[in-house]
Amino acid sequence: MFAVFAGCGGADDSSSSSAPSGTSSSSAGGSCNYPDLVSASERTQANACGIHVSAAYAEADSGLASVIAACQKGQKATADAYYASTYKSMVSFARSNSATLSCGTNTAPTVANTSSQTYYNLCVKTTPSGGTITYSSACYGPVQSGEGGCGGGGYSYFTQNISLSACQAAGASWLKSR
């Protein structure tokens, strides 16, 4: 739910009205029906994915609130134009961020740290063949703190290590425990 602060009809500009997500408001001068294009599941995924994505959705919510407020002030043409171009672009941008970061999946990477420290990811693979299972490990990097990934080859991210030698030791330990 978000609050829309606008003068509507004979009310002064300090009055507020609330329009829950997915609804719209009407003014005496015309219809101010603008559907919220962001679903509840997208909001949940965005909140779970992190601030880079949730901030983009929050900006889209603010855009929709601005559209409704402009319409309620009698600026329907401006509101229509803003909704059709800017608001829809905001939603598209937020969805693009969400898709880029694989939000809502268990493989979503975290946004990379900007520090100069590098790390190495321990990546592991289990391969069944002719009734036996072969285990292998590999070190992938250098990468930034929190950055997942294994570079392909069927390996899965297991853990992150401070150095290549630490990653190799962790890989040897993982293989020994199999």
N, C-alpha and C positions, 0 to 999 in steps of 0.2 A: 504494500500500500504506500502511496506517496501523497503528499499534500500539494494542492495547487493554490497559490495565493493570487487572487485576481478579483477585480471588481466585477460584479455581475448585475446587470440591470441597475437598480437604484442604490445598491450597496456601496459602501466606501471600500477603498483599496486595502484596508486592513482585515477584511473578512477573509476567512479561508474555507475552502471546501475540500473534501477528500474524495478522490476517485480511486477505488481499488484497482489493482492490476487487472487488465482485461476488460475494463468498463470505460465508459466515456461520459462526458457531461453535456448538458444542453443549456443554451441561453435563450432568452426571450426572442432574440433577433434571428434565430435559425438553429439548425441542428449542428451540434459539435460532437458528432459521433466519430471517434478515431480509435480503431481497435489497437490494442496492445499486441504487437507481433512477437513478443517474447513469451514462451510458454513457461509454466511452472517447473518443468523438468530441466529446461535450459538454465533457469536461475539456480536450481539445486546443483547442477553440474558446474556452473560458473563459480559458485561459492566454494565448492570442493576443490576446484582447480587452482585457485589462488587469486591474488589481487590484480594481476595483469588482465585477467579475463573478467573478473567480477567488476572491476572499474569500468571496463568497456560497456558492460550491460547497464551499470548504474548511469553512465553517460546517456545511453539510449533512453532510459527511464526519464531522465531529466529532459531530454528532447521531447518526449511525448507530453510531459507536464507543461512544457513551454507552448506546445501546439494547442493544447486544451485551454491554457490561460489566454493565449492570443485570440482564440475563437470566442471565448467568453467576453472578451473586451470589445467584440464586434469586428475583429480583424480576420474574418473568415477566409478571404482570398490568400492572405499571408500565411495563415495557419495551414490551409490546404497545400500550398506550395512547399512549405517547410516539411510537412508530413510526407509528401510524395517524394521529395528528394533527400533532404538532410536526415530526417528521422530514419528512413529506410536504409540509408547509407550507414548510419550508426549501428543499426541492428546487424547489417551485413558484416561490418567490421568486427563486431563482437563475436559473431558466429565464426568468422574466419580465425580469430584468435583462439577460440575454443577448439576448432578443428586442428589448428597447427599444433597445439599443445596436447592433443588427444584427450581432451577433457571427457570424463565419464567412462574412461577405460582404465584397466589396471596397469597399463603400460605408459601412462602419462609421464613425460619427463618433467622435471622441475626447471624453472628458469635459471639459466646459468649465472653463477657468481662472477662478478667482474674482477675479482682479485687475481693476482698473477700466479698464485699457487696452482700447480697442476696435480692431477691424480690419475690413477690407472684403475679401470674397471676390471674386476674378475668376472669372466664370462664362462659359463659352463654349458656342456651339451651331453645329453644321454641318447645313445643310438642303439636301438634294438636291431640285432642281425642274427638270423638263424638260431633263435632260441637263446642267444647270449646278449648281454647288454654291455656296450662299450661306453666308458665315461671319458670325457676330455675337458680340458680347461684351457683358457687363453686369456691374455691380458690385452685390454684395448685402451689406447690412450696415446698421448696425454689428453685429459679432459678437465673441465672446470668442476669445482665442487658441486655435487648434486646432479650433475649431468649424467643421464643414463646412456645406454647404447652399447652395442657390441660390434657394430660394423657388418652385420650379416653373417653368413655361413651357418645359420641355424643355431647359433649360440644365444643363450639367455643371460641377461644381466643378473649377477649374484650379489656382488658387494663392491664397494669402492675402497681403494687403498692409497696411502700417502705416497708410495713410490713404486717403481717397477719391480724392485727386488721384494718389497712387501707383498705385491700382487702375486708374484711367482711363488713365494712361500705359502701364501693363502691357497693358491691353486694346488700346490703339492699336498697340502694338508687336506683339502677337500677331496682330492683323488684318493689319498690314503684311507680316508674314512669310508670309502665306498667299498 
